[in-house]
Structures are given as C-alpha cells and as structure tokens.
C-alpha cells in the first residue's frame, strides 16, 4: 500500500467526480482559495474533525481514514493513544514491531510491512 497524502486524495476525488475545485470546496463548505493552497502544499489540511468528516463523506471514504491521512487522531480513538501502556501493547503486536524510531531508514525500507487483521489487535486497545 502506498502512502497517500491529503492533496493526492482530494486531487483523485476531483478527477473522479469531474467537479471543479471551486464546486468541490463549496460542497464541502471550504474556501476554494484555502483548498487550492492545501493542494499546492502551501497550507495544511483542515484541522477540524467536522470539516474532515464532511470531505470524507463527500468523497465516500471512511472519515477516520481521512483523519489519519491528514495527520490527525480521530476523537473516538484519542483516549487509546493517551494510555500509559499503549506503546508497550503496540510493541508486542505480531509481525514487524513498533520500533520505527529505533531502526534505520534503510532497514525499514527493506522490511515488508505486515497487514494486521482485527483479530491481531488485543481487545484492550479497541
């Protein structure tokens, strides 16, 4: 799976929908000038969860996925990441460990990323 950013997701959605940037922004209650700057990398994606939810609904994408693409943690999941033991739990998941900060860039590139299934994640996280 390739890493996608907000600009590429929106650009693809614009191509798919056939809408202009201005029409898309209006449908999502965003300023078209702001959205244009985001797509050019001059501004950050929206920070407000409500705005991201509107966009995700319009482009038919799970809003939590779009939140992560924007670099945000959905409010429903924030308490999970505030737990004192969350990184220890993540470290013990099967497959590649949660040690990206401890490994070199070259090592991370050479290791295939595993796909975790719902049953691999301990219930205490969910």
N, C-alpha and C positions, 0 to 999 in steps of 0.2 A: 504494500500500500504506500503510495507516495504521499508525502506531506503536502497538505493544501493550506493555503492561506486565505484570509477573508476576501482579498481582492480577486483571486482566481475563482473562488466560489461564486462571487457576485458577477464577474465577467462571464462565466459559463452560464449563469442563470439568465443574464441579459441576452446572450446569444440564443439560448433555448426558447425564451419567451417571445423574442422579437420586439420587446419593448425598448424604447429609448431610455437613456439614463434618467432623464427628467421624469418620464412616466413611471419608471420603476421607483424612483425616490418618492414620488407623490403617493403611490400605492402603499409604500412602507412608512409614510409620514416622516420622511427625512428631507433635509435640504439638499437639493441636487448639487449645489456648489460644494457642500461638505462631502457628499458621496463621491464626487469627482476627485476631490483631493485624497480621499481614502484610497481610491482605486489607483491613484498615481503614487501612493506611498508617502504623501506629504502630511497626512493626518492618520491617527489611529482609528481602528474600527470603533463603533459605538460601545460605550462602557455600560450603558443602562440595559439591564436584562429585558425590560419591556420592549425596547427597540429591537433587540436581537431576536426576541420571540416573534415579533411582527414579521421581520425579514425571513426568519426560518419558516414560518407558516406560509408566507407568500411563495417561497422557493421550494416548498414541500420537503423540508429537511428537519430532522429532529432538532428542537431548539437547543438541547443540551450539547449536541454535537457542534452546532454553530458557536455556542458559547466557548467551548474548548478551542475551536479554531481561532476565535477572537482573543484567546489567552485569558479567558475568564473562567471562574469556577461557578457553575450554576448554584443558586442559593440553596436548592434542595440537597446539594452534595457538600456544602461548605463545612457542616459540622463534622463530616467524616475526616476532612483534612485538618481539623483542629484537634483531633485526638492525639494524645501523647504517644500512643503506640502505633500510629498508622504507618510510619515508615519502617518499623520493625516488621509489621504484618506484610507490607509490600515486599520487603526484602526476602521473606520466606515463601513467596509465591513460586509455584513450579516454573521451570523454564529459565530463561535469562533473568538474572537477578536485577534488582532495582539499584544498580551501582553505577549509573551513568556518570556521576560526578567523580567516581574513583577510577574509571578506566580511561585510557587514552582515546583520542578521536579515531585513530587508525584501528584500534581494537574494536570499537563499537561499529565501525563500518564493515568489518569482516564477519561479524556475528549476525546471523539471520534473526530477525525479530520474530518471536513466537506469537501466536494468536491465542489469547486467553479466552476460554469459554466461561460462561456464567458459573458452572459448577466448580471451576478452579478457584473462584474468589470466595474466601471464608464468609459465612453468614454475618459475622460480627462487623464486617465492613459495610455490608449492604443494609 
